[in-house]
Amino acid sequence: MDLQLTNKVVIVTGASRGIGRAIATTLSAEGMRVAVVARTRAALEELAASLPTECLVVAADLREAEAPARVVAAVVERFSGIDVLVNNAGATQRGDFLSLQDADWEDGYALKFFGAMRMCRAAWPHLQGRRGSIVNIVGIGGRTGRAEFAIGGSVNAALLNLTKVLADRGTEDGVRVNAINPGSIATERLQGRIAVLARERGLGLEAAGQVMASEMGVPRFGRPEEIANAVAFLVSAKADYIHGAILDADGGATKTL
Ligand code: NAD
């Protein structure tokens, strides 16, 4: 299927590793020019060198209020416009509700909610000019609350609602806005959680991975590329009628509507 993405311009936040890196790699393979954003310049430079298309590296801490506007300005200066924004950067502290501190909550919201909201606000006029689109990488915790995921769950729920809000506005402005809820994707972060479970239960890593998947009610963990493929479809002209959608890419983990 030709996704007709050649030469279009995409910003991917949190692109230095994990799901964001896979998204940048997949969209570059589809011919898009890519602006990759994260805090660590060296990791982004290394990624940029591996991509087949033009890539702009923008090192930024998206928790800082002025960072998103700076990122967007740098991308517009380099590429003269933006077609697609993928808000992927996110990191929220897990843990028991009673032990999570105000600083943990503020940090989680600062990056994943306010960072994404400000990226949308700064990029919107440019996306509007090109009938562009936004994909927010959110998480199934936004639909299903779990005791150990208080911050991530509520941040994700807020971002899912913002996706609907912006889709409503985008109907008039000509900007498509969708969200993907990954389930448990086998990134370094998940490997870390598997290692903790292995230690706690005295298991090997592979066995701990199987136990974790089975306790989550999924046949296996997802791969970053599987999320990236869904992004590539959603931002393409093939998905022109998909707008305001929330796609659970979770191996069936979410049982509710
Ligand atoms: P990851 O931790 O592997 O990567 C996160 C990326 O965000 C990295 O590039 C990191 O450098 C960047 N980042 C972190 N703090 C930043 C900051 N302050 N400013 C700018 N960039 C920053 O994460 P991942 O597992 O690939 O997850 C990516 C997204 O998908 C996150 O929003 C996460 O909540 C969501 N998600 C992941 C899973 C999963 O199983 N991996 C499940 C559901 C949702």
Boltz pocket constraint, residues with backbone or C-beta under 6 A from the ligand:
constraints:
  - pocket:
      binder: B
      contacts: [[A, 13], [A, 14], [A, 15], [A, 16], [A, 17], [A, 18], [A, 19], [A, 20], [A, 37], [A, 38], [A, 39], [A, 40], [A, 60], [A, 61], [A, 62], [A, 63], [A, 87], [A, 88], [A, 89], [A, 90], [A, 91], [A, 92], [A, 111], [A, 112], [A, 137], [A, 138], [A, 139], [A, 140], [A, 181], [A, 182], [A, 183], [A, 184], [A, 185], [A, 186], [A, 187], [A, 188], [A, 189], [A, 190]]
      max_distance: 6.0
